[in-house]
Amino acid sequence: MTGHTPAPHTPARICPNCDGFATAAIPSGTRHPDGTRVLLHVDCGTCHGTGTLPLRRRLTAAGVVVAA
């Protein structure tokens, strides 16, 4: 039996706007009939709720694309 094979990892960097905390739950001040608060779930506008951004690509003088 083979061991667990992790999924391939795509390099990414943490979103600079949300620091990786991509979704925030904001209480609206009102309550549901059972007493719990109504929450608004808001995603980061930069990373769209993922918490990461793809690595930036740059072109070197030799014309090679590298991750920065």
N, CA, C and O atoms as a Tripos MOL2 file, in Angstrom:
@<TRIPOS>MOLECULE
protein
  272   271    68     0     0
PROTEIN
NO_CHARGES

@<TRIPOS>ATOM
      1 N           0.8450   -1.1690    0.0000 N.3       1 MET1
      2 CA          0.0000    0.0000    0.0000 C.3       1 MET1
      3 C           0.8970    1.2410    0.0000 C.2       1 MET1
      4 O           1.8610    1.3300    0.7600 O.2       1 MET1
      5 N           0.5650    2.1640   -0.8440 N.am      2 THR2
      6 CA          1.3850    3.3650   -0.9480 C.3       2 THR2
      7 C           0.9810    4.3850    0.1070 C.2       2 THR2
      8 O          -0.1360    4.3550    0.6230 O.2       2 THR2
      9 N           1.8960    5.2790    0.4150 N.am      3 GLY3
     10 CA          1.6240    6.3390    1.3840 C.3       3 GLY3
     11 C           0.8660    7.4800    0.7410 C.2       3 GLY3
     12 O           0.6010    7.4880   -0.4610 O.2       3 GLY3
     13 N           0.5340    8.4200    1.5620 N.am      4 HIS4
     14 CA         -0.1940    9.6020    1.0970 C.3       4 HIS4
     15 C           0.7150   10.4490    0.2160 C.2       4 HIS4
     16 O           1.8380   10.7760    0.6030 O.2       4 HIS4
     17 N           0.2310   10.7990   -0.9570 N.am      5 THR5
     18 CA          0.9780   11.6700   -1.8580 C.3       5 THR5
     19 C           0.3550   13.0560   -1.8090 C.2       5 THR5
     20 O          -0.8090   13.2240   -2.1720 O.2       5 THR5
     21 N           1.1150   14.0520   -1.3640 N.am      6 PRO6
     22 CA          0.5340   15.3920   -1.3020 C.3       6 PRO6
     23 C           0.2480   15.9550   -2.6850 C.2       6 PRO6
     24 O           0.9140   15.6120   -3.6630 O.2       6 PRO6
     25 N          -0.7370   16.8110   -2.7480 N.am      7 ALA7
     26 CA         -1.0800   17.4550   -4.0180 C.3       7 ALA7
     27 C           0.0640   18.3620   -4.4450 C.2       7 ALA7
     28 O           0.7570   18.9240   -3.5970 O.2       7 ALA7
     29 N           0.2690   18.5100   -5.7460 N.am      8 PRO8
     30 CA          1.3350   19.4080   -6.1910 C.3       8 PRO8
     31 C           1.0590   20.8330   -5.7110 C.2       8 PRO8
     32 O          -0.0750   21.3090   -5.7590 O.2       8 PRO8
     33 N           2.0920   21.4880   -5.2590 N.am      9 HIS9
     34 CA          1.9460   22.8320   -4.6920 C.3       9 HIS9
     35 C           2.3640   23.8740   -5.7140 C.2       9 HIS9
     36 O           3.4600   23.8190   -6.2720 O.2       9 HIS9
     37 N           1.4760   24.8170   -5.9470 N.am     10 THR10
     38 CA          1.8270   25.9310   -6.8200 C.3      10 THR10
     39 C           2.3820   27.0420   -5.9450 C.2      10 THR10
     40 O           1.7680   27.4020   -4.9410 O.2      10 THR10
     41 N           3.5110   27.5790   -6.3040 N.am     11 PRO11
     42 CA          4.0630   28.6440   -5.4710 C.3      11 PRO11
     43 C           3.1140   29.8420   -5.4060 C.2      11 PRO11
     44 O           2.5630   30.2710   -6.4200 O.2      11 PRO11
     45 N           2.9410   30.3580   -4.2310 N.am     12 ALA12
     46 CA          2.0810   31.5270   -4.0450 C.3      12 ALA12
     47 C           2.6480   32.3430   -2.8980 C.2      12 ALA12
     48 O           3.4640   31.8580   -2.1140 O.2      12 ALA12
     49 N           2.2150   33.5630   -2.8130 N.am     13 ARG13
     50 CA          2.6400   34.4070   -1.7000 C.3      13 ARG13
     51 C           1.4110   34.8940   -0.9550 C.2      13 ARG13
     52 O           0.3250   34.9800   -1.5280 O.2      13 ARG13
     53 N           1.5770   35.2090    0.3030 N.am     14 ILE14
     54 CA          0.4660   35.6720    1.1280 C.3      14 ILE14
     55 C           0.0190   37.0450    0.6340 C.2      14 ILE14
     56 O           0.8400   37.9010    0.3060 O.2      14 ILE14
     57 N          -1.2730   37.2320    0.5900 N.am     15 CYS15
     58 CA         -1.8480   38.4960    0.1210 C.3      15 CYS15
     59 C          -1.3880   39.6420    1.0250 C.2      15 CYS15
     60 O          -1.5200   39.5490    2.2450 O.2      15 CYS15
     61 N          -0.8510   40.7200    0.4480 N.am     16 PRO16
     62 CA         -0.3740   41.8310    1.2730 C.3      16 PRO16
     63 C          -1.4990   42.6640    1.8900 C.2      16 PRO16
     64 O          -1.2620   43.3890    2.8560 O.2      16 PRO16
     65 N          -2.6990   42.5750    1.3580 N.am     17 ASN17
     66 CA         -3.8030   43.3870    1.8910 C.3      17 ASN17
     67 C          -4.4730   42.7500    3.1000 C.2      17 ASN17
     68 O          -4.8570   43.4540    4.0340 O.2      17 ASN17
     69 N          -4.6190   41.4160    3.0960 N.am     18 CYS18
     70 CA         -5.3330   40.7600    4.1970 C.3      18 CYS18
     71 C          -4.4210   39.8890    5.0500 C.2      18 CYS18
     72 O          -4.8810   39.3080    6.0330 O.2      18 CYS18
     73 N          -3.1410   39.7810    4.7040 N.am     19 ASP19
     74 CA         -2.1650   38.9560    5.4360 C.3      19 ASP19
     75 C          -2.6050   37.5040    5.5630 C.2      19 ASP19
     76 O          -2.2770   36.8460    6.5500 O.2      19 ASP19
     77 N          -3.3420   36.9950    4.5790 N.am     20 GLY20
     78 CA         -3.7540   35.6020    4.5770 C.3      20 GLY20
     79 C          -5.1020   35.3470    5.2330 C.2      20 GLY20
     80 O          -5.6340   34.2420    5.1270 O.2      20 GLY20
     81 N          -5.6680   36.3440    5.9100 N.am     21 PHE21
     82 CA         -6.9930   36.2050    6.5090 C.3      21 PHE21
     83 C          -7.9930   36.7690    5.5090 C.2      21 PHE21
     84 O          -8.3820   37.9340    5.5940 O.2      21 PHE21
     85 N          -8.4020   35.9330    4.5640 N.am     22 ALA22
     86 CA         -9.0900   36.3950    3.3700 C.3      22 ALA22
     87 C         -10.5590   36.7300    3.5620 C.2      22 ALA22
     88 O         -11.1120   37.5060    2.7820 O.2      22 ALA22
     89 N         -11.2070   36.1720    4.5730 N.am     23 THR23
     90 CA        -12.6280   36.4200    4.7790 C.3      23 THR23
     91 C         -12.8520   36.9500    6.1890 C.2      23 THR23
     92 O         -12.3070   36.4150    7.1540 O.2      23 THR23
     93 N         -13.6450   37.9910    6.3030 N.am     24 ALA24
     94 CA        -13.9720   38.5660    7.6100 C.3      24 ALA24
     95 C         -15.4670   38.4260    7.8510 C.2      24 ALA24
     96 O         -16.2680   38.6170    6.9360 O.2      24 ALA24
     97 N         -15.8450   38.0930    9.0870 N.am     25 ALA25
     98 CA        -17.2500   38.0280    9.4780 C.3      25 ALA25
     99 C         -17.5590   39.2840   10.2840 C.2      25 ALA25
    100 O         -17.0150   39.4810   11.3710 O.2      25 ALA25
    101 N         -18.4270   40.1260    9.7520 N.am     26 ILE26
    102 CA        -18.7430   41.4100   10.3740 C.3      26 ILE26
    103 C         -20.1670   41.3500   10.9230 C.2      26 ILE26
    104 O         -21.1060   41.1130   10.1630 O.2      26 ILE26
    105 N         -20.3430   41.5610   12.2340 N.am     27 PRO27
    106 CA        -21.7070   41.5580   12.7800 C.3      27 PRO27
    107 C         -22.4550   42.8140   12.3430 C.2      27 PRO27
    108 O         -21.9080   43.9170   12.3680 O.2      27 PRO27
    109 N         -23.7170   42.6310   11.9400 N.am     28 SER28
    110 CA        -24.5010   43.7640   11.4450 C.3      28 SER28
    111 C         -25.2370   44.4940   12.5620 C.2      28 SER28
    112 O         -25.7600   45.5850   12.3380 O.2      28 SER28
    113 N         -25.2900   43.9180   13.7560 N.am     29 GLY29
    114 CA        -25.9950   44.5570   14.8680 C.3      29 GLY29
    115 C         -27.3830   43.9910   15.0910 C.2      29 GLY29
    116 O         -27.9380   44.1300   16.1810 O.2      29 GLY29
    117 N         -27.9570   43.3520   14.0730 N.am     30 THR30
    118 CA        -29.2800   42.7490   14.2420 C.3      30 THR30
    119 C         -29.1180   41.2900   14.6510 C.2      30 THR30
    120 O         -28.0270   40.7250   14.5700 O.2      30 THR30
    121 N         -30.2150   40.6970   15.0880 N.am     31 ARG31
    122 CA        -30.1850   39.3050   15.5450 C.3      31 ARG31
    123 C         -31.2490   38.4770   14.8210 C.2      31 ARG31
    124 O         -32.2810   38.9930   14.3910 O.2      31 ARG31
    125 N         -30.9660   37.1840   14.7020 N.am     32 HIS32
    126 CA        -31.9410   36.2190   14.1860 C.3      32 HIS32
    127 C         -32.9720   35.9550   15.2810 C.2      32 HIS32
    128 O         -32.7290   36.2910   16.4400 O.2      32 HIS32
    129 N         -34.1280   35.3540   14.9390 N.am     33 PRO33
    130 CA        -35.1360   35.0490   15.9590 C.3      33 PRO33
    131 C         -34.6120   34.1510   17.0870 C.2      33 PRO33
    132 O         -35.1280   34.2060   18.2030 O.2      33 PRO33
    133 N         -33.5900   33.3230   16.8090 N.am     34 ASP34
    134 CA        -33.0520   32.4480   17.8610 C.3      34 ASP34
    135 C         -31.9960   33.1460   18.7270 C.2      34 ASP34
    136 O         -31.4430   32.5250   19.6340 O.2      34 ASP34
    137 N         -31.7080   34.4260   18.4620 N.am     35 GLY35
    138 CA        -30.7890   35.1950   19.2900 C.3      35 GLY35
    139 C         -29.3780   35.3100   18.7510 C.2      35 GLY35
    140 O         -28.5810   36.0830   19.2820 O.2      35 GLY35
    141 N         -29.0500   34.5670   17.7140 N.am     36 THR36
    142 CA        -27.7040   34.6700   17.1500 C.3      36 THR36
    143 C         -27.5990   35.9230   16.2940 C.2      36 THR36
    144 O         -28.6020   36.4300   15.7920 O.2      36 THR36
    145 N         -26.3910   36.4110   16.1350 N.am     37 ARG37
    146 CA        -26.1810   37.6520   15.3720 C.3      37 ARG37
    147 C         -26.1690   37.3900   13.8660 C.2      37 ARG37
    148 O         -25.7560   36.3270   13.4040 O.2      37 ARG37
    149 N         -26.6270   38.3730   13.1300 N.am     38 VAL38
    150 CA        -26.5560   38.3300   11.6710 C.3      38 VAL38
    151 C         -25.1470   38.7680   11.2850 C.2      38 VAL38
    152 O         -24.7060   39.8500   11.6720 O.2      38 VAL38
    153 N         -24.4390   37.9360   10.5250 N.am     39 LEU39
    154 CA        -23.0680   38.2330   10.1220 C.3      39 LEU39
    155 C         -22.9800   38.4470    8.6220 C.2      39 LEU39
    156 O         -23.6530   37.7720    7.8430 O.2      39 LEU39
    157 N         -22.1500   39.3860    8.2320 N.am     40 LEU40
    158 CA        -21.8350   39.5880    6.8210 C.3      40 LEU40
    159 C         -20.4490   39.0090    6.5840 C.2      40 LEU40
    160 O         -19.4940   39.3990    7.2560 O.2      40 LEU40
    161 N         -20.3280   38.0900    5.6450 N.am     41 HIS41
    162 CA        -19.0320   37.5010    5.3150 C.3      41 HIS41
    163 C         -18.4820   38.2450    4.1050 C.2      41 HIS41
    164 O         -19.0780   38.2290    3.0280 O.2      41 HIS41
    165 N         -17.3390   38.8960    4.2950 N.am     42 VAL42
    166 CA        -16.7550   39.7430    3.2580 C.3      42 VAL42
    167 C         -15.3920   39.1920    2.8750 C.2      42 VAL42
    168 O         -14.5520   38.9390    3.7390 O.2      42 VAL42
    169 N         -15.1710   39.0050    1.5690 N.am     43 ASP43
    170 CA        -13.8890   38.5140    1.0600 C.3      43 ASP43
    171 C         -12.9700   39.6770    0.7240 C.2      43 ASP43
    172 O         -13.4250   40.7730    0.3970 O.2      43 ASP43
    173 N         -11.6770   39.4250    0.8100 N.am     44 CYS44
    174 CA        -10.6710   40.4170    0.4310 C.3      44 CYS44
    175 C         -10.8180   40.7130   -1.0610 C.2      44 CYS44
    176 O         -10.9510   39.7950   -1.8710 O.2      44 CYS44
    177 N         -10.7950   41.9820   -1.4150 N.am     45 GLY45
    178 CA        -10.9490   42.3760   -2.8150 C.3      45 GLY45
    179 C          -9.7240   42.1040   -3.6660 C.2      45 GLY45
    180 O          -9.8310   42.0130   -4.8890 O.2      45 GLY45
    181 N          -8.5550   41.9710   -3.0390 N.am     46 THR46
    182 CA         -7.3310   41.7430   -3.8000 C.3      46 THR46
    183 C          -7.1660   40.2760   -4.1790 C.2      46 THR46
    184 O          -6.8960   39.9580   -5.3370 O.2      46 THR46
    185 N          -7.3300   39.3760   -3.1970 N.am     47 CYS47
    186 CA         -7.1070   37.9450   -3.4610 C.3      47 CYS47
    187 C          -8.4150   37.1860   -3.6760 C.2      47 CYS47
    188 O          -8.3930   35.9830   -3.9370 O.2      47 CYS47
    189 N          -9.5430   37.8670   -3.5720 N.am     48 HIS48
    190 CA        -10.8750   37.2820   -3.7900 C.3      48 HIS48
    191 C         -11.1630   36.1180   -2.8500 C.2      48 HIS48
    192 O         -11.7940   35.1380   -3.2440 O.2      48 HIS48
    193 N         -10.6990   36.2280   -1.6090 N.am     49 GLY49
    194 CA        -11.0270   35.2330   -0.5940 C.3      49 GLY49
    195 C         -10.1110   34.0320   -0.5320 C.2      49 GLY49
    196 O         -10.4260   33.0730    0.1720 O.2      49 GLY49
    197 N          -8.9960   34.0380   -1.2340 N.am     50 THR50
    198 CA         -8.0910   32.8860   -1.1810 C.3      50 THR50
    199 C          -6.9730   33.0590   -0.1660 C.2      50 THR50
    200 O          -6.4580   32.0660    0.3480 O.2      50 THR50
    201 N          -6.5850   34.2890    0.1370 N.am     51 GLY51
    202 CA         -5.5060   34.5470    1.0820 C.3      51 GLY51
    203 C          -4.1180   34.5370    0.4640 C.2      51 GLY51
    204 O          -3.1360   34.8700    1.1270 O.2      51 GLY51
    205 N          -4.0370   34.1560   -0.8040 N.am     52 THR52
    206 CA         -2.7400   34.1150   -1.4880 C.3      52 THR52
    207 C          -2.8440   34.7750   -2.8530 C.2      52 THR52
    208 O          -3.9330   34.9400   -3.4050 O.2      52 THR52
    209 N          -1.7090   35.1420   -3.3740 N.am     53 LEU53
    210 CA         -1.6060   35.6780   -4.7250 C.3      53 LEU53
    211 C          -0.5430   34.8840   -5.4640 C.2      53 LEU53
    212 O           0.3930   34.3900   -4.8350 O.2      53 LEU53
    213 N          -0.6550   34.7450   -6.7760 N.am     54 PRO54
    214 CA          0.4010   34.0520   -7.5160 C.3      54 PRO54
    215 C           1.7020   34.8420   -7.4400 C.2      54 PRO54
    216 O           1.6950   36.0630   -7.2820 O.2      54 PRO54
    217 N           2.8020   34.1350   -7.5530 N.am     55 LEU55
    218 CA          4.0980   34.8110   -7.5580 C.3      55 LEU55
    219 C           4.1930   35.7330   -8.7520 C.2      55 LEU55
    220 O           3.7030   35.4220   -9.8380 O.2      55 LEU55
    221 N           4.8280   36.8690   -8.5410 N.am     56 ARG56
    222 CA          5.0330   37.7970   -9.6510 C.3      56 ARG56
    223 C           6.0820   37.2240  -10.5890 C.2      56 ARG56
    224 O           7.0450   36.5970  -10.1470 O.2      56 ARG56
    225 N           5.9010   37.4360  -11.8440 N.am     57 ARG57
    226 CA          6.8700   36.9790  -12.8450 C.3      57 ARG57
    227 C           7.6540   38.1770  -13.3400 C.2      57 ARG57
    228 O           7.0930   39.2570  -13.5220 O.2      57 ARG57
    229 N           8.9310   37.9960  -13.5560 N.am     58 ARG58
    230 CA          9.7280   39.0860  -14.1170 C.3      58 ARG58
    231 C          10.6490   38.5280  -15.1820 C.2      58 ARG58
    232 O          11.0300   37.3580  -15.1480 O.2      58 ARG58
    233 N          10.9920   39.3630  -16.1050 N.am     59 LEU59
    234 CA         11.8390   38.9900  -17.2270 C.3      59 LEU59
    235 C          13.2600   39.4550  -16.9310 C.2      59 LEU59
    236 O          13.4890   40.6280  -16.6390 O.2      59 LEU59
    237 N          14.2110   38.5280  -17.0070 N.am     60 THR60
    238 CA         15.6080   38.8860  -16.7640 C.3      60 THR60
    239 C          16.2130   39.4650  -18.0340 C.2      60 THR60
    240 O          15.5860   39.4560  -19.0930 O.2      60 THR60
    241 N          17.4320   39.9670  -17.9180 N.am     61 ALA61
    242 CA         18.1210   40.5500  -19.0730 C.3      61 ALA61
    243 C          18.3420   39.5090  -20.1670 C.2      61 ALA61
    244 O          18.4080   39.8480  -21.3490 O.2      61 ALA61
    245 N          18.4560   38.2380  -19.7680 N.am     62 ALA62
    246 CA         18.6690   37.1700  -20.7430 C.3      62 ALA62
    247 C          17.3650   36.7260  -21.3980 C.2      62 ALA62
    248 O          17.3740   35.8540  -22.2670 O.2      62 ALA62
    249 N          16.2450   37.3200  -20.9880 N.am     63 GLY63
    250 CA         14.9630   36.9580  -21.5840 C.3      63 GLY63
    251 C          14.3090   35.7610  -20.9240 C.2      63 GLY63
    252 O          13.3960   35.1650  -21.4970 O.2      63 GLY63
    253 N          14.7600   35.3940  -19.7210 N.am     64 VAL64
    254 CA         14.2080   34.2520  -19.0020 C.3      64 VAL64
    255 C          13.1890   34.7650  -17.9850 C.2      64 VAL64
    256 O          13.4530   35.7330  -17.2720 O.2      64 VAL64
    257 N          12.0280   34.1160  -17.9200 N.am     65 VAL65
    258 CA         10.9970   34.4960  -16.9570 C.3      65 VAL65
    259 C          11.2710   33.7570  -15.6550 C.2      65 VAL65
    260 O          11.3970   32.5320  -15.6510 O.2      65 VAL65
    261 N          11.3650   34.4950  -14.5440 N.am     66 VAL66
    262 CA         11.5990   33.8920  -13.2320 C.3      66 VAL66
    263 C          10.5590   34.4120  -12.2530 C.2      66 VAL66
    264 O           9.9970   35.4920  -12.4370 O.2      66 VAL66
    265 N          10.3100   33.6230  -11.2040 N.am     67 ALA67
    266 CA          9.3820   34.0550  -10.1580 C.3      67 ALA67
    267 C          10.1190   34.9700   -9.2010 C.2      67 ALA67
    268 O          11.2730   34.7230   -8.8500 O.2      67 ALA67
    269 N           9.4470   36.0230   -8.7830 N.am     68 ALA68
    270 CA         10.0730   36.9720   -7.8440 C.3      68 ALA68
    271 C           9.3260   36.9840   -6.5400 C.2      68 ALA68
    272 O           9.6970   37.7160   -5.6230 O.2      68 ALA68
@<TRIPOS>BOND
     1     1     2 1
     2     2     3 1
     3     3     4 2
     4     3     5 am
     5     5     6 1
     6     6     7 1
     7     7     8 2
     8     7     9 am
     9     9    10 1
    10    10    11 1
    11    11    12 2
    12    11    13 am
    13    13    14 1
    14    14    15 1
    15    15    16 2
    16    15    17 am
    17    17    18 1
    18    18    19 1
    19    19    20 2
    20    19    21 am
    21    21    22 1
    22    22    23 1
    23    23    24 2
    24    23    25 am
    25    25    26 1
    26    26    27 1
    27    27    28 2
    28    27    29 am
    29    29    30 1
    30    30    31 1
    31    31    32 2
    32    31    33 am
    33    33    34 1
    34    34    35 1
    35    35    36 2
    36    35    37 am
    37    37    38 1
    38    38    39 1
    39    39    40 2
    40    39    41 am
    41    41    42 1
    42    42    43 1
    43    43    44 2
    44    43    45 am
    45    45    46 1
    46    46    47 1
    47    47    48 2
    48    47    49 am
    49    49    50 1
    50    50    51 1
    51    51    52 2
    52    51    53 am
    53    53    54 1
    54    54    55 1
    55    55    56 2
    56    55    57 am
    57    57    58 1
    58    58    59 1
    59    59    60 2
    60    59    61 am
    61    61    62 1
    62    62    63 1
    63    63    64 2
    64    63    65 am
    65    65    66 1
    66    66    67 1
    67    67    68 2
    68    67    69 am
    69    69    70 1
    70    70    71 1
    71    71    72 2
    72    71    73 am
    73    73    74 1
    74    74    75 1
    75    75    76 2
    76    75    77 am
    77    77    78 1
    78    78    79 1
    79    79    80 2
    80    79    81 am
    81    81    82 1
    82    82    83 1
    83    83    84 2
    84    83    85 am
    85    85    86 1
    86    86    87 1
    87    87    88 2
    88    87    89 am
    89    89    90 1
    90    90    91 1
    91    91    92 2
    92    91    93 am
    93    93    94 1
    94    94    95 1
    95    95    96 2
    96    95    97 am
    97    97    98 1
    98    98    99 1
    99    99   100 2
   100    99   101 am
   101   101   102 1
   102   102   103 1
   103   103   104 2
   104   103   105 am
   105   105   106 1
   106   106   107 1
   107   107   108 2
   108   107   109 am
   109   109   110 1
   110   110   111 1
   111   111   112 2
   112   111   113 am
   113   113   114 1
   114   114   115 1
   115   115   116 2
   116   115   117 am
   117   117   118 1
   118   118   119 1
   119   119   120 2
   120   119   121 am
   121   121   122 1
   122   122   123 1
   123   123   124 2
   124   123   125 am
   125   125   126 1
   126   126   127 1
   127   127   128 2
   128   127   129 am
   129   129   130 1
   130   130   131 1
   131   131   132 2
   132   131   133 am
   133   133   134 1
   134   134   135 1
   135   135   136 2
   136   135   137 am
   137   137   138 1
   138   138   139 1
   139   139   140 2
   140   139   141 am
   141   141   142 1
   142   142   143 1
   143   143   144 2
   144   143   145 am
   145   145   146 1
   146   146   147 1
   147   147   148 2
   148   147   149 am
   149   149   150 1
   150   150   151 1
   151   151   152 2
   152   151   153 am
   153   153   154 1
   154   154   155 1
   155   155   156 2
   156   155   157 am
   157   157   158 1
   158   158   159 1
   159   159   160 2
   160   159   161 am
   161   161   162 1
   162   162   163 1
   163   163   164 2
   164   163   165 am
   165   165   166 1
   166   166   167 1
   167   167   168 2
   168   167   169 am
   169   169   170 1
   170   170   171 1
   171   171   172 2
   172   171   173 am
   173   173   174 1
   174   174   175 1
   175   175   176 2
   176   175   177 am
   177   177   178 1
   178   178   179 1
   179   179   180 2
   180   179   181 am
   181   181   182 1
   182   182   183 1
   183   183   184 2
   184   183   185 am
   185   185   186 1
   186   186   187 1
   187   187   188 2
   188   187   189 am
   189   189   190 1
   190   190   191 1
   191   191   192 2
   192   191   193 am
   193   193   194 1
   194   194   195 1
   195   195   196 2
   196   195   197 am
   197   197   198 1
   198   198   199 1
   199   199   200 2
   200   199   201 am
   201   201   202 1
   202   202   203 1
   203   203   204 2
   204   203   205 am
   205   205   206 1
   206   206   207 1
   207   207   208 2
   208   207   209 am
   209   209   210 1
   210   210   211 1
   211   211   212 2
   212   211   213 am
   213   213   214 1
   214   214   215 1
   215   215   216 2
   216   215   217 am
   217   217   218 1
   218   218   219 1
   219   219   220 2
   220   219   221 am
   221   221   222 1
   222   222   223 1
   223   223   224 2
   224   223   225 am
   225   225   226 1
   226   226   227 1
   227   227   228 2
   228   227   229 am
   229   229   230 1
   230   230   231 1
   231   231   232 2
   232   231   233 am
   233   233   234 1
   234   234   235 1
   235   235   236 2
   236   235   237 am
   237   237   238 1
   238   238   239 1
   239   239   240 2
   240   239   241 am
   241   241   242 1
   242   242   243 1
   243   243   244 2
   244   243   245 am
   245   245   246 1
   246   246   247 1
   247   247   248 2
   248   247   249 am
   249   249   250 1
   250   250   251 1
   251   251   252 2
   252   251   253 am
   253   253   254 1
   254   254   255 1
   255   255   256 2
   256   255   257 am
   257   257   258 1
   258   258   259 1
   259   259   260 2
   260   259   261 am
   261   261   262 1
   262   262   263 1
   263   263   264 2
   264   263   265 am
   265   265   266 1
   266   266   267 1
   267   267   268 2
   268   267   269 am
   269   269   270 1
   270   270   271 1
   271   271   272 2
@<TRIPOS>SUBSTRUCTURE
     1 MET1         2 RESIDUE 1 A MET
     2 THR2         6 RESIDUE 1 A THR
     3 GLY3        10 RESIDUE 1 A GLY
     4 HIS4        14 RESIDUE 1 A HIS
     5 THR5        18 RESIDUE 1 A THR
     6 PRO6        22 RESIDUE 1 A PRO
     7 ALA7        26 RESIDUE 1 A ALA
     8 PRO8        30 RESIDUE 1 A PRO
     9 HIS9        34 RESIDUE 1 A HIS
    10 THR10       38 RESIDUE 1 A THR
    11 PRO11       42 RESIDUE 1 A PRO
    12 ALA12       46 RESIDUE 1 A ALA
    13 ARG13       50 RESIDUE 1 A ARG
    14 ILE14       54 RESIDUE 1 A ILE
    15 CYS15       58 RESIDUE 1 A CYS
    16 PRO16       62 RESIDUE 1 A PRO
    17 ASN17       66 RESIDUE 1 A ASN
    18 CYS18       70 RESIDUE 1 A CYS
    19 ASP19       74 RESIDUE 1 A ASP
    20 GLY20       78 RESIDUE 1 A GLY
    21 PHE21       82 RESIDUE 1 A PHE
    22 ALA22       86 RESIDUE 1 A ALA
    23 THR23       90 RESIDUE 1 A THR
    24 ALA24       94 RESIDUE 1 A ALA
    25 ALA25       98 RESIDUE 1 A ALA
    26 ILE26      102 RESIDUE 1 A ILE
    27 PRO27      106 RESIDUE 1 A PRO
    28 SER28      110 RESIDUE 1 A SER
    29 GLY29      114 RESIDUE 1 A GLY
    30 THR30      118 RESIDUE 1 A THR
    31 ARG31      122 RESIDUE 1 A ARG
    32 HIS32      126 RESIDUE 1 A HIS
    33 PRO33      130 RESIDUE 1 A PRO
    34 ASP34      134 RESIDUE 1 A ASP
    35 GLY35      138 RESIDUE 1 A GLY
    36 THR36      142 RESIDUE 1 A THR
    37 ARG37      146 RESIDUE 1 A ARG
    38 VAL38      150 RESIDUE 1 A VAL
    39 LEU39      154 RESIDUE 1 A LEU
    40 LEU40      158 RESIDUE 1 A LEU
    41 HIS41      162 RESIDUE 1 A HIS
    42 VAL42      166 RESIDUE 1 A VAL
    43 ASP43      170 RESIDUE 1 A ASP
    44 CYS44      174 RESIDUE 1 A CYS
    45 GLY45      178 RESIDUE 1 A GLY
    46 THR46      182 RESIDUE 1 A THR
    47 CYS47      186 RESIDUE 1 A CYS
    48 HIS48      190 RESIDUE 1 A HIS
    49 GLY49      194 RESIDUE 1 A GLY
    50 THR50      198 RESIDUE 1 A THR
    51 GLY51      202 RESIDUE 1 A GLY
    52 THR52      206 RESIDUE 1 A THR
    53 LEU53      210 RESIDUE 1 A LEU
    54 PRO54      214 RESIDUE 1 A PRO
    55 LEU55      218 RESIDUE 1 A LEU
    56 ARG56      222 RESIDUE 1 A ARG
    57 ARG57      226 RESIDUE 1 A ARG
    58 ARG58      230 RESIDUE 1 A ARG
    59 LEU59      234 RESIDUE 1 A LEU
    60 THR60      238 RESIDUE 1 A THR
    61 ALA61      242 RESIDUE 1 A ALA
    62 ALA62      246 RESIDUE 1 A ALA
    63 GLY63      250 RESIDUE 1 A GLY
    64 VAL64      254 RESIDUE 1 A VAL
    65 VAL65      258 RESIDUE 1 A VAL
    66 VAL66      262 RESIDUE 1 A VAL
    67 ALA67      266 RESIDUE 1 A ALA
    68 ALA68      270 RESIDUE 1 A ALA
